Amino acid sequence: MPGLIQAELMQLRENLSSELLMIQKCGVYAAQCSDPQLKQLFSSLQQAHQRHYNTLIRHLGGQQLM
């Protein structure tokens, strides 16, 4: 499989950064919720963003982002 071009690597870097931010935010929101349904919703969203992050890392393969 050919390597990613610079523009693709830049987009991947942005996507990884966005997913990490959402993982962190959803975790904070879940920790602050007293409503069990909201807590579960934010926990589920956090897990979904973690899966997205992991998928992006797998697509990256052994390539460097820089």
Secondary structure in CASP SS format (residue, H / E / C, confidence):
PFRMAT SS
TARGET T0000
AUTHOR 0000-0000-0000
METHOD secondary structure of the structure
MODEL  1
M C 1.00
P C 1.00
G C 1.00
L C 1.00
I C 1.00
Q H 1.00
A H 1.00
E H 1.00
L H 1.00
M H 1.00
Q H 1.00
L H 1.00
R H 1.00
E H 1.00
N H 1.00
L H 1.00
S H 1.00
S H 1.00
E H 1.00
L H 1.00
L H 1.00
M H 1.00
I H 1.00
Q H 1.00
K H 1.00
C H 1.00
G H 1.00
V H 1.00
Y H 1.00
A H 1.00
A H 1.00
Q H 1.00
C C 1.00
S C 1.00
D C 1.00
P H 1.00
Q H 1.00
L H 1.00
K H 1.00
Q H 1.00
L H 1.00
F H 1.00
S H 1.00
S H 1.00
L H 1.00
Q H 1.00
Q H 1.00
A H 1.00
H H 1.00
Q H 1.00
R H 1.00
H H 1.00
Y H 1.00
N H 1.00
T H 1.00
L H 1.00
I H 1.00
R H 1.00
H H 1.00
L H 1.00
G C 1.00
G C 1.00
Q C 1.00
Q C 1.00
L C 1.00
M C 1.00
END
